Amino acid sequence: MKQVFKKNQEIVGLVEDLTSEGLGVIRVEGFAFFVEGGIPGEIIHAKVMKVGKNFGFARLIEIENPSYDRQEMVDVVGRQIGTMALQHMSYDLQLAFKQETVRKAFRKIGGFKQAQVRMTLGMPHPWAYRNKAQIPVRTIDGKLETGFFRKNTHDLVPVKNFHIQHPEIDRAVHLIRNVLRKFNVSAYDEVNHTGQVRHIIVKRGHYSGEMMVVIVVNGSSLPNEIAIAKEIMVQLPEVVSVVLNRQDKKTNVIMGESSRVLEGEMYYQDRMLGYTYFISAHSFYQVNTPQAEVLYKEAIRAANLTGNEIVLDAYCGIGTITLPLAQRAKHVYAMEVVPQAIEMANKNATYNYVENVTFEVGKAEDVLPRWNEAGVRFDTVVVDPPRKGLDRQFIDSVIEQAPGRIVYVSCNPATCARDCKLFADAGYQLDYVQPVDMFPQTTSIECVVLMTKDK
């Protein structure tokens, strides 16, 4: 008779594997349970929390034989809010786990049975690396509070030290919270869609130390907004820009489309691979600057440019890959859907004296066919899409171009493997996959894939 599991029942099992979310997999009488905090090889006791048709979830209670790769957790709250799901693992195991996650995606989704997935490139110090914070603001016990939502809820957990953010950002959020309290600013209530401040965003230049503060409000203005901005800049002299962003829609999207500068500049500056970049409130900028440099170096190495190539850089953002590519290519054409990002990209190219680039606003799947029709021929294509991966129309347009090399920079191994299969079906071979750990202590992973045209 088949075992029927009930909530709160205690189970014991050997952790056989890890899911892509880092959950330990145990089997009890052939039925799979996912347990947060389990490490392969450990025999664990867990309490059943939820049972589905094919698998269940359980909560870790006790470990009989702790793994040598088990680490003392730096912050239990980091697990509750989901920001540091892997902090119980040694960093070596985290890197191996991410390599295997990428390998599984390319094998199962892409059908690449023999994909060369290289060892994950990690950080010397895998803490305090994030250069950007997006912190929700809510009322707790009658006071405006900052923190993070408990996993799978919208219950705010007050947090002062995120551990994976730069400590200066943690300090800035705390000071900004106190300034908002001083001016009796109300926090957003998402149930009633009332209150003023929804999020505090702090961006910090890794090399420059410059900061931008974005206050996301439920409306078009904030009482005493100029005085608040001035006070923030007094409390935090490194802040060069205070921006008010309007987000008055009932949505989980953090920022609205409309922003205006309350005090200071329209942007802050930082450097990457020797280039200076102007970064606006709406600009995408990789949150781990040192590892972004590692990632981009790998992409540039994969492109293998000699100075004679015409290169496409799709999803170019503010030009952080474009400018280093241009230094080694004859000309780079780049596109991005966010108008402010292209504005910054042009400004960055001018400031860094890079002239052999052409930037255009638009969706990659719309812009590339136009360039195809105009007769622009690409020797190398570099793509760095969002998590959803590439649009099929864009892939078809790249295949029509038939470039010798495709360099795919990805933040989602699953969609990357899916897209690479389509290129492989069109005659490209997968040379290698290079994972890069941009987000230590989390399950997120970036990778650079090189595909070359079968002769």
N, C-alpha and C positions, 0 to 999 in steps of 0.2 A: 504493500500500500504506500502511495506517495506521501511523503512528509508534507504537512500543512504548517507553514510558519505563521506565527502570530506576532503582533507588535509587542515589544518589550521582552520577547523571548531571548534568552542568552544562547549564543552559538559560538562554536570554536572551529577554527580552520586555519590552513596554511595559506599565506599570501603567495599566490602563484605568479601574479603579473600586476602591471599598473595600467589603468586606462589613460587616454590622452589628457584627462583632467587631473591625473596624478592620484586617483583613488586606487587603493589596494583591492585586488580581486581574490576572494576566497570562494570555495565551493563546499557546500554542506549537502551531502547526499545528492550531488550532481547539480544542485541549484546555486546559481551565482549570486553573491552579495558584493556590493561595492562599499568599501570602508575607508573613510578619510583618515590619513595618518599611517596607513599600513605600508610596510616595506617588504619586497619579495624575500622569501626565506623565513619570515617571522611566523610563528604560530600565535594567533591572537584570539582573545575573547572579545566578543562584540554583542551589542544589544540591537535586535531588529527594530528598525524605525518605520520601514515602509516595504510592502511586498507587492510586486507587480506580477504579471503573467509569466514573464521569462527571467526576471531578475529582481533583486531587492536591494535596499540600502540599510546599512547597520552602523552603529556608533561604536567606536573603539573604547573598550573598557580596560583591558589589560594585555600586556605582551609577555609571553612566556620566555622568549629567547631574543631579546633586542638585537637588531642588526648592528654590525660594526659601522655601518653607514648612518646610523641614527644619531641625530644631533639634538642637543637641548634646545627647545624652542626659544627664540629671542623674545617673542611677543605672542601670547595666546590670542589677544584681540585680533592680531593680523590674520589668524585663521578664521575667526568668527565673521570678519568682514570680507574675507576672501582675497585680501591683497597679497598674502604670503603663504600660498597653499603648499609650498615645498620646503618650508623652513626647517622641517624635521629631518630632512635629508642632508647628507654631506654634499658639498658643492660638486665633487667628482661624480657622485651618483646623479645629481641634477643634470649635469652635462651629458652623461650616458643615457639617461632617461629621454632627454630631448633628441639626441641622435636616433634612438630607437623609435620615438614618436614619428620622426620624419621618415625613417625607413619603412615603417608600417604603412604610412599614408601613401608612399610611392609604390609599395608593393600591392596593397589592397585596392586603392582607388585608381592609381595610375597604371597598374598592371606591369610595373617595372620590376621583374623578379630579381634582377642582378644589379640594381641601381647602386652606384658607388656613392654612399653617404659618408662623408668624412666626419672625423671627430669634431664635436661642437667646440667652437672657439669661445672661451669664457673670459671672465674679468679677474684681474689680480685681487681686487677687493669688491666682492659682489653685494655691497650694501651702499646705501645713501647715494644712489646714482641718478634718481629721477630729477629732471630739471623743470618739471611742470606738475602742478597740483590743481585738481578740480574738486573743490571741497563743498559738499552740500551744507546749507545753513538751515537750521530748524530751531524751534523753541522746545526746551526741555526744562521742566520745573519752573516755568515762567521766565527763563533766561535765554537769550540768543546764544546758540551753541554751534560749534563746527565739529565735524567728524566724518564718519563714513557709514553707509547703510549696512546693517547686518545682512548676511547673505540671504538672497531670495525674499527680502522684505524691503520696506521703506522705513524701517525703524532706525533712527540715527543713533550710532554709538559714538560718544565723544572720544576723540583721539587727539593727542598732542604730539606724539612721536610716531611717524609712519615707518621709520627705520630704512625703507628703501628710497625715501625722498632725501634730497640734500637737506641737512639740518637747518640751513639758512631759510629754506622754504617753510619748514615746520615752524620756525620762529616767526616768520613773516605772517603766516596764517593766524597764529596766536595773537600777534599784535593788532592785526586788522580786525579780528573778532572783538578785541577790547575797544578799538576805536568805534566800531559800529554800536557796541553797548553804550559807550559814552554819549553818543548822539541819539540814543533811544530808538534806534532803527529796529523795525519789526522783521522777524524772519518769515519766510514763505510757509504757508499752510496749504499743502497740495490737495487736501480733502475739500476744503472750501474755496480754493484758488484765491486766497487772500494773503496779505502780508507783502513785504517789500523785497528783501534780498533772498534770492534762490541759491546762488553759488558764489564762492570766491575762487577765482582762478589766479594762480601766481606762476609766472614763467621766469626762469632765471638763466642767464647766459653762463655756461660752464666755465668758459675762459674769461669772459668779461666781468662776470659778477653782477651785471646789470639786471634789474628786475622790472617786469611789467605786472601790474595788478589789474585784473578785470573783475568788476562787480556786476554780476548778472542779476537784473531786477525784474520784478513782475510789474512792468509798466514802462513808461518812457522817461521817468525821472526819479530822483531820490531827494527827500527833504535834506537840506544842508549839504548837498552833494559836493559843492566846491570846497566847503570847510572840511568835509570828511577827506576829500582827496589831498588837501594841503596837510592835514594832520597825519595821514598815512606817510606822506613824503618826508615829514619832519621826523616821525618815528623810525622810518626806514630810508636813510639817505641814498641807498643803492637803487631805490625805485626811480626810474626815469620816465615812467608813464603810468597814469591811472585812467582806466577806460570804463565807461558805463555801457553795458550791453543790455539791450531790451529783449526779454523773452517773456511775453505775456500770453503765450499759448498754453493750453493744457496738454503738456507733452513731457516725455522723458529726455528729449533733446536738450542738452545743457545750454548752448548758446543760441540766441536769435540772430537774425540776419543784420540787424541795425546796431551799430556801435558809434559812440562819440567819445573823444578825449576830454576828460575833465581837467587834467593837469599834466604838464610835461609833453613828451613827444608822441608821435603816432606809432612808434615802434621802439624796440630795444635791439641791441646788437650782440652778436656772438661770432665766434670763429669756428670753422670746421675745415680740416685738411688745408689749413693755411689761407683760406678765403674768409673774408668778412661778410656776414649776412645781416640784413635788416629784417626783423621778424615782427609782423603785426599781430593784433589780437586774433585774427581769423586764420593766420598762417599755420600750416602744419610744419612742425619741426620735431625731429626724432627726440624722444624723451631721455635717451641715454647717449650723450654726446661722444664719450670715448668709444663705446661699442658701435655707434653709428659710423665712426671713422673706420673701425675695423670692417664693418659691413660694406661700406662704400669702396674701401681698398680692394676687397674681394671682388666686388662687381667690376671695378676698373681692371683688375688683373684678368678676370674672365673675358672682358671685352677685347683685350690684347690688341690695342690700337697702335698704329704705326705713324699716324699723322696724315694719312691719305683717305681716311674713311668718312663717309656721310653717315651720321648716327641719329637714330630716333630715341628720344628719352620720353617715354609715356608716363603720365602721372608724376610730373616733374616737381610739383610743389613750388617752393621758392627758389629752386635751382641748385639744391645742395649736391645732387649727383651731376647735374648738367654742366656746371662750371669746371669741375675736375675732368670730366669727359672731354670738354671742349679744348682743354689744354693739350690733349693728346690726339685730337681728331681734326679733320679738315673743316667740318661744320656739324653742328648739332641742332636738330629741330626738336622742340619740346612742347608738350601741351599739358594743360591742367584745367579742370572744370571750374575752379574757384577764381573769380576775377581778381580778388585782392592778392592771391598768391602770385598770379602772373605779373601784377603790378610790382610786387616785391622782387620777383625774379628778374625783371628788366632793370630795376634799380640796383640789384645785387650785381648783375653782369656789368653795368656801367661803372659802378663803384670799384669793381675789381679789374677793370680794363679788359674784359672779355668781349670780343666783338663778333666772333664766329658762331653766334647762336641766334636762333629764331624761336620766339615764344608765341604761343597762340592759346587763347581761351576757348575751351570747348571740351565736350566728351571725347575721349580717345577714339571711340567707335564712330564718331562723326567727323573728326578732324583728319584722321589717317586716310580714309577714302578720298577726301578732297586733295590731299597731298599726292596720293596715287594718281589721281586724274591729272594733276598738274605736272606729272612726270618726274617727281622727286623719287630717286631710288636710294634705298638704304642698304648699306653694307652690314651694319650691326644695329640690332634693336635691343634697347634696355627698357624693361618695364618694372614698375614698383606700385602695383595696384592696391586698393583697400582689401579688406578681408574677403569680400565676396569674389575676388579674382577678376579675370578678364571677361569682357563681353564677347559673345561668340562672333559678332560682326567684326570686332576688332581683330580677333584671332584669324578670321578668314582674310582680312585685309593684309595682315602680316604675312600669311602664307602666300598670298598673291604677290607680295613684294619679294619673297624668297631671299631674305638676307642670309649671309653666310653664318652669322652668329646671333643667337637670342640669349640675352642675359636676363633671367627672371629673378627679381628680388621680391621675396614674399614674406608676409607676416602670418600666413595661414597655410600649413603644409597640405591640408586637404584640398583646397581649391587650386593650389599650385600644381599638385599631382594631377588633378583632373584636367587642367589646362595643358600641362606638358604632354599628356596622352594625346590630345588633339594635334599638337605639333608633331609628335612622334608618328601619328597616323599619316601625316602629310610628308614624311620623309626625313624628319629631324631625328638625330640620335641624342640621347641623354649622356653627356660626358661625365658630369658629377654633380652632387648636391653638397653644398657647404653650409651646415647650420652655424648660426652665430647667436650667442645668448645675449639678447638685448635686455631681457627682463629677469635677472636672477631672483630666486625665491618664488617665482610664479611659473605657471605651466606654459606661458607664451613663448614662442620661438620664431626667430627670423631665419631665412636661408637664402643663399644665392645659388641659382641653378644655371649651368651652362648647357645649351643645346646647340649643336652644329648641323649644318646641312649635309645630308648624306650625298657624297659625290656620285 
